[in-house]
Amino acid sequence: MGAQPIATRLGGQPRRVLVALSADAGTSLPEQLRFGKGRLEEGRMAETGWLLRLKPTLERIPYVAHRFADIESLRRVPAAECTTMEYALELQWGGRILRLQPGATGPGSAECLWQNVMLERLWSNEAADGYRLGGIIYNEDTFLWADLYLVLFANGVGHAALHFFNGRLHIKGYDFRGFPYLKIGGDGVTPLDADLPMDGFRQDLGLVRFNFEDTAITCSRRYPALLRKRGDEAVYSPFARIINPQKPDSPDDYWDPGLARTVRFQFSLSDALPAVARYRIPAWWYTYCGEPWPFGYLPAEGRFASVSAGTAAHVQALMRRGGFDGGSADGGAPNPSSPMGNDGDTGIGLMTQAWLTGDSLLYRDALDYCYYWADMAVDHTDFTVHQWVGGWGWKTCAYSKFRDVWVGYLETGDPWLRDTAEMAAATYWSWFRSNWPRNSIGRDAFEVGGWALLARFGANGCALERARAFHHMIHTVLRERGSIGGQMGGGPHPGWHSSLYMTGVVLMSLLDLYEMEVEQGGVVDRIWSDFEILHRQYRRDDVELFPSNLGNPRARWGWHSQAEWATFALRAYAEMGRAVGFDHPVVREGFAKLKPALGYNQAEWSQTGRLGNRHLHPRAHDALMLAARLREEGFGIEMEPAFGEETLPWPEVQRVATPWGMLEIRARREGNDWRVQFKVGFDVPIRVRWRGEWREWRPGEELTLEDQNPTGV
C-alpha cells in the first residue's frame, strides 16, 4: 500500500490523500481498509517495476520562415515546412513494452503526432507511480495539445487520463479541425478492429489489455469509439463527432478555441485485470475530517434531505450520455429548456451527495460531470468560464465557477484538473479585482466561496490571502452602502439594486469564508457583522428576488421563488445559529421567514430553479440543526439539537450515519413536550444537550424534551 498527499491544510498536514494498493492476478483486494491514527508520511520514492522513456519517431530540423507579424499566415503551413520533433511514450513492465502516441487528423497528407513531449515524474510509493506528460499536435493547420496523466500500479496495471485541448499557443486561440486519436504499439501487440460500445469496452490486444469503460459517457452506437488495425499497430479514435452542445450545427470535426475533452481508460501489461476499483469512504469519515462542513457534525438525513436527493436524481436524468458532450446536464433534446443543471457547482454538488450517501453510480456521474465542466465550460485559451444559462458567448465574473474542477482533482489527483481550477480561479480574481473599487458586488461574489475552498485545501500559497482580500471588498461595500448590490454592471445590464438572490449568494460565500476562518483559527467577528447587514436585506418583503423582477415584492412571489430564497436560508440561519446561538434576534427572524418552507412540495422544489444550490444547503441544514458528532473525549455520540418553537419543529424521522451503523431518531409531539426515541443496532452511549443540560439516553427509553428552543448551543 502507498499513499500520496494531494491536498494539505495550512501548516502542511495532509488533508486529502490518494491511497493505492494493487493485487496480482489470482488474488483479490480486501473488502475493507482500516487505518490507524498517526501522521501520514509522504510516500518514499520506490520501484514499482515500471520504466518509462520517450522515443523519438521523427526529427526534422529545417523549416521555411513565415511572416510572424501576420498571425493568420501561421495557419495551414505544410508539415514539411516546419521543424518537427515527434515522440512516442514507451512503458515497460515485466519485460513487456507498450508504445502510446497521441495524434490528430488534419487537412494535409502528413500524419500529425505528438511533438516536443515532456515527461514529469510526479510521485512514487510502494504501490504506484504518478506521471504527467505533455506535448503539442500540429495538424498542418492549427494546434491541439495532449496532456497525459498516468497512475501506474505495481501489478502492471495503469490508469490514464488523456486530455486533448485546444489551447492558446500564439497571440490568440484558433479553431481546430480534426479528430484526435491514440496510436498503440509494441512488440506483441495484436491490433484488431472493434466498435465501442457495441463490441464491449474491454479489448485484448495480446501484449496489452484495455478497459475503456470510463468512456461510456462519450461514445454510443450513434457515436462509436473505434479501434482499427493499422499495420502492426492499433489506432484508438475516441470521438465520432466533435459536439459543442451550444453549437449543435458545427462541423463534425470542429473544436472551438478553448474547447477540451478528456479520455480516461485503464490498461494492463500483466495477468492482472485492466481495472481500477475505488473504495468508498464512509460518510461519517468525510464529515469527521471537515467535509463538506468543518464542524465535525455527522451526516444527517432530516426534513430537507429529500430536496438534495431529488436534485441529484434530476440532474442525473438531465445528463447527456453517449457523445463528445457527455456529462452536460443541460437536458438536451427533447428537453432543451432545462439548462439549470449546468451551473458550475453541479459537479461538487453531485460529489457531495455521493460522499454522504455512498452511491457509486452517483459518484461516477459526479466525476463525469466534473471532467465535463473542466473540459467544455472552461475556456482553455484564457481560463474564463462559459455562462451556460446566458449562452456560449456569455462569460461573466459571477459565473466564473471552478469548484467542480477542483473537486475532480481532489478525487483523482489529476494535475491537469488542478492547473485548470487554479488558472480559472486566477482569472476570476483578476476580473473581480480589476473592477475595484465599486459599490455593487452581488452575485459576482459567487466564487469567493470557491477561493475559500482553495484556501481550506491548500491549493496555492496565495489562496488564504486572496480569500481574505475578497472579504475585505465585500465588507467595505456593506459598510459604505448598507447593501451588497446586484453585481458589477451599468447601462442595460443593471447592477446597482440588490435583489434578494444576490444577497443570498453573498451570504453563502460569507459562510464559506466563515468556515475557512474557523479551520484556520482566524477572526470571525467582522464576518458576523456582515451577516447582520445582509440579513436585514434578505428578510425584507419589499425587494424582488432577481433583477428582472424589479418592483415585485415578496407578496407577489410564487412558491417557487419562495423556495429559491429558502434554499439559501436553510443553511444560512442554521449555521448562523451555531455561530452565535439560536436565541439571537437575527437567527430568530430568519427562521420566522423560513417556516413556510415546511409546506413546500419538495419533489418540485428539487427540480426547479438554480439546481446547483440545491445539493448542499438542505443537507447542511439537517446536519447543523441536529449537530450530532462523535464525542471528543470518551466513547459515544453526542448531539445538540436546535429544534423548537423559535426555529423549526423536530422532524418526524432523522437518520444519522455513524462509524457503527445508521442511527434512526424518531420524534413525536405530546402536549407541550417532544418524545424522542433512538433506534440503533449497536451499543453506543448517546447523550443530548437540551436547554443547556446534557441528557443521557439508555436503550429502550424515550427522552422527554420540553418544547422550547434550547439555549447555550
KEDREN-832970 format. One record per residue (C-alpha): x, y, z. Coordinates in steps of 0.1 Angstrom, whole numbers, plus 5000, padded with zeros to 4 digits. Layout:
XYZ
...
***
This chain:
500050005000
501250354992
499950705000
500351034982
499051364997
497351574971
495851854993
497051995026
495952215054
497952525063
501052405081
501452115057
499351845073
497751625046
494051685041
493451465010
495551155004
495550924973
495950574988
496850304963
497249924966
497349654940
496549284937
498349034914
496348804891
494648534911
494448744942
491848994953
491849324971
490549335007
486849425010
487649695036
490649905045
491450015081
493650295091
495050375125
495850715140
499150895133
500751135110
500851025074
504351055059
504651125022
505450815002
509150754995
510550704961
510250334954
510550094925
507249954911
508749774882
507850044856
510250204832
509350504810
511150674782
510350904753
511350764719
511851004690
509950884659
510551184636
513151454637
513151734611
515252044619
515052274587
512052494583
510752764560
510453114576
507053274577
505853624584
505153614622
503653964622
500753824601
499153584626
496753424601
499753334578
500753084605
497852864596
497852594570
501652574568
502652224554
504452004579
507351974555
508052344561
508052314599
510552194624
509251874638
510251664668
507751374673
507851134702
506150814714
505950714751
507350364758
506150204790
507949884801
506749644828
507749274833
509749274801
506749394780
506949724762
503849934753
504150234730
501550514731
501550814708
498651074706
497851234673
495151404653
493851414618
494251724596
493751874562
497051764548
498651434539
501151414567
500551214598
500351454627
501651324660
502851434695
505651694694
508051844719
506951604746
508051634782
507951364809
507451464845
507551224874
505051344900
505451104929
506250744937
505450494965
505450124971
502050074953
502150324924
503950584904
502350914891
503551074859
502451354837
503451414800
502551694777
503151784741
501551954711
499951824679
500252044648
497951914621
499152134592
496552394601
496452474639
497252314672
495852064697
497551994730
497751644745
498351614783
498551264798
498251174835
499350824844
499050624876
501050304872
500450034897
503049784909
501049494895
501349614859
498049794856
497850164845
495250434847
495350714821
493551044817
494451184783
493451554779
493051684744
492552064745
492552354720
494652604740
496452914730
499952894716
500153224698
498553564705
495153414702
493353084701
492452924668
489652694659
490952334653
489652104627
490451734633
489851414653
492251314680
493450954682
495950734701
498450504684
499050184703
502049974695
504849744709
506349404702
503549154708
500649404702
497849234682
495849504666
492149454659
489049624647
486349704672
483549954677
482850074712
480450014730
478949754706
481949524708
482549584745
484649824764
487349564773
489649474745
492549224744
495449334721
497749054730
500649224748
498249464765
494549464775
492549784776
489549884796
487550174781
484550164804
485250524816
484550644780
480950514782
479850874788
481250994754
480550704730
477450524718
476050324689
475350664672
478850804680
481050494685
484750504696
486850294672
489850064674
491350004640
494249804627
497050004610
499849774601
501349624633
499749904654
496249984667
494650324665
492050424691
489750714680
487550814709
485251054692
483051014661
481951374662
483051684680
479951834696
479652174713
476252134729
475652504724
476652494688
474852184675
475252274638
479052304639
481052074615
481751734629
485451794634
485252154647
486852254680
486052604693
489052784707
489452684743
487552354740
488852034756
487851674761
489351414784
489651034776
490050814806
491050444803
492950164820
495349904806
497349604819
500749474809
500449184833
497948904840
496049134864
492749274851
492949624834
490649774861
490950014890
488449984918
487650274941
487050224978
484050414992
484950635022
482250625049
480050935050
480850995087
484551005079
484151285054
482451505080
484751405108
487651525085
485851855078
484051785045
481751935034
481352135065
484252195090
482452135123
482651755126
478851715125
477851375113
475751345081
472051365089
469051295067
466351505082
463551725070
465151865038
467551585027
464951475000
465451814983
469151734977
468451374968
465751474943
468051734928
470851484923
468451234907
467051514884
470551624873
471551264866
468451234844
469451554825
472951444818
473851384782
475451044775
477050874745
478751164727
481551414728
479451644750
478651354775
478351484811
476551804802
473451844823
471652094801
468851844793
469451834755
466751734731
463951694737
464451894769
466552194758
464652424783
466452274813
469852444813
470052494850
471752154856
474952324842
475852584868
479552534878
478752394912
476752094900
479751864900
480751944936
477051914945
476751564930
480051464945
478951594980
475851384976
477951084966
480151134997
477151155020
475250855005
477950624993
476150594960
478750454935
476650544904
476250894917
479950914922
480650804886
478251074873
479751334896
483251264883
482051264847
480351594852
483551744869
485551644838
482951784815
482952114833
486752134832
486852034795
483952234780
482852514803
486352644810
487952824780
491452694778
492752994759
492153244788
490553034816
487353234816
484253024820
481253004797
478053104814
475652834804
472353004811
473353304790
474653114761
478153024748
479153384742
478353494777
481253504802
480753694835
482553734867
479653594886
479653264867
483353204865
482952884886
485752644892
484752434922
483752144900
487252134885
488852144919
486751864935
487551654904
491251704913
490651604949
489151274938
491851184912
495051374918
494951464881
497351764879
495651894847
492551954868
494452124895
496052364870
492752434853
491052514886
493852744898
494052924865
490252974863
490453094899
493153344890
491053474861
488153524885
490453714909
491753944881
488354004868
486954094903
489954294914
490454494882
486954624886
487554754921
486654984938
482954974930
479855004952
477954694939
479154334940
476154104944
476453764928
479953854914
480953714948
479753364939
483253214937
484653404967
483453074983
485552894957
488653074968
487752985004
487652624993
491052654977
492452805010
490952525030
492652265008
495952435004
495652504967
498352764965
500253004987
498053304980
494653144984
494153245020
495453595014
493153644984
490153495001
490653755029
491054025003
487753934988
486153955022
487654305027
486054414994
482654275005
482954425039
483854765025
480754775002
478454665030
479854925054
479855215029
476555135012
474554915035
473654675007
475754444985
474154554952
473354324923
476654274906
479054484886
477254654858
475954964842
473755074813
471554794800
473054534824
471854654858
474054604888
473054874913
470054724931
470354434955
467854164946
467553904973
469053624953
472253834950
472153894987
471753524993
474753444971
476953674992
475553515024
476753175011
480253295002
480553465036
479553135052
482352965031
484753235044
483553185079
484252805076
487652885063
488453115092
487052855117
489552605104
492452845102
491852995136
491153335121
488953625133
485253585125
483753885143
483854105112
482253835091
479353815117
478854185115
478554145077
475953875082
473854115102
473854375074
473054115048
470253965069
468554305072
468254305034
467553935030
464453935052
462854245035
459454205020
459654494995
462554374974
462454154944
464253814941
466153874908
466954204890
464554104862
461754114889
462354474898
459354614916
457954284926
457954244964
457753924983
453953924983
453953874946
456353584946
455253234936
456152954959
459052864935
460653194942
460053144979
461752814976
464752974958
465053224987
464652945013
467452724997
470052975009
468153045042
468252675052
471952675055
472453045064
470353055096
471252715109
474952795105
474553145119
472752985149
475652765156
477953065154
476053305178
473253105193
469753025182
468253285205
470053565187
467353805172
468853775137
468653405138
465053405151
463953655125
465553435098
463753125110
460453315112
460753385075
461853025068
458852845084
456652845053
459252615037
457752335059
454852325034
456752345001
456452054977
459951914980
459751694948
459152014928
461552214948
464351974939
463752014901
463252394897
465452704899
469152714903
469852344908
473452384918
472352544950
470052254960
472751994966
474552104997
472452375016
469452145025
471851865037
473952115056
470852245073
469851895085
473351835099
473652175115
470252165132
470951825148
474651875155
475451515161
479151435164
481551185178
482451265214
485851425216
486551265249
485350915256
483350675235
479950765220
477751015202
476551355214
474251605198
472951955205
469651975186
468352325178
464652235171
462052435189
459352695188
461852965178
463352765149
461652465133
459952165149
461651825153
461451625121
459451305125
462351095113
466051155110
468850915100
472450975111
475550805096
477950685124
481050465125
478950185140
476050195116
472950405109
471250585139
467550655135
465850925155
462050945158
460251235174
456551295182
454751575198
452851515231
451251815246
454052075253
456751815251
458651615224
459151235228
462451135212
463450775206
466750645192
466750325172
470250175169
471749835160
474749895182
475649965218
477050315219
476350575246
474250875233
473751205251
471751505241
472251865252
468952035257
468252375274
471952385285
472052045302
473251705290
470751425290
471851065288
469850815267
469550455277
468450175253
464650125254
463950465268
462450785253
463751125260
461151385271
462151725259
460252045266
459152235235
461352535239
464352635219
467552525236
469852795248
473552795251
474152585219
***
